[in-house]
């Protein structure tokens, strides 16, 4: 991957921001449904990019090319926001979006709330099919050693810090979360394992 943004060496740096676009890099934040209309400042959408570092296409991957390169823009799959000073912030990956009753839930936001609990080591959040709401939020939790914490306490913790539709409908305690070689949590593996053990909720 090549760089597209950076925080200025001399100037404002904002916590959590990937910074400003590099010279000759053009960026837009577009709607998540069709990827055509620019969203309002501060609203999440897909980050798309034009620039000299963007590839011309995918080698023998025509379906990926149609989805990832459209109208001269690279559709990154990253959900981001841009503030009124042009700084960009990554929210999550588009494929990670959970839709609960038509409302958007970003796993990173829910994980941040869970991880702020003093008795939690780490968490992972994903969406699974739900016959009533479309999808529901499931959380996998790794507790600190020898700490006694139950799901009800975590539900209360989340309700105090999240909108009701973002609160996990189920909490699963586990000793370890599956990760890649570089330590990235494999949400898809957790979701796939859940689907094998549980049918869609009614």
C-alpha positions, 0 to 999 in steps of 0.5 A, a space after each residue: 500500500 502507498 501513502 495517501 494522507 499524513 499529518 503535517 510536520 508543521 501544523 495541527 495534528 488531530 488525535 485519531 486522524 490520518 491527516 490531510 491528503 498528500 499533494 496531487 491526491 484527491 479524496 471524497 467521502 461518498 454515500 455507502 449505498 451507491 458510492 456516488 453522492 458526496 456526504 456532508 462534512 462530518 458524516 461517515 461514507 466511503 473514502 475514494 481516492 484519485 492520485 498518481 499512486 493509484 493503480 490502473 487496475 487489478 491483474 486478471 481480477 475483473 470483478 474486483 476492478 469493477 467494484 474497486 475502480 469506478 469513474 477514475 476513482 479508487 473505492 478503498 472500502 474504508 469508511 471515513 469522515 472529513 471534518 471542516 478543516 479537511 482532516 480525515 478520520 477512519 471509522 471502520 471497514 465498509 464490509 464490517 458495517 452492521 445494520 440493525 433495523 436499518 440503522 448503522 452500527 460500526 464495530 469499532 465504536 462498540 469495541 471502544 466502549 467495551 475495551 474501556 471497561 477496566 476488567 476487559 482485555 479486548 473485544 470483537 464485535 460483529 453482525 449476524 443475521 436476525 429475522 426481526 431487525 436484519 442483523 444483531 450485534 454480537 460481542 466477544 469478550 476476553 476478560 482480565 485474568 481472575 476477574 469476575 464479570 458477567 454479561 449483565 454488567 457489560 450490558 449495563 455498561 454499554 447502555 450507559 454509553 451507546 444508543 440502544 440499537 448499538 448495544 450488543 444483543 449477546 455477549 460471548 466470553 472467550 479466552 482468546 480472539 483469533 488474529 492475523 499474523 500482525 495481530 488484527 482480530 479476525 471478526 469474520 472467523 468469529 462470525 462464521 463460527 457463530 453462524 455454525 453454532 446458532 441459527 438466525 434469531 427470530 
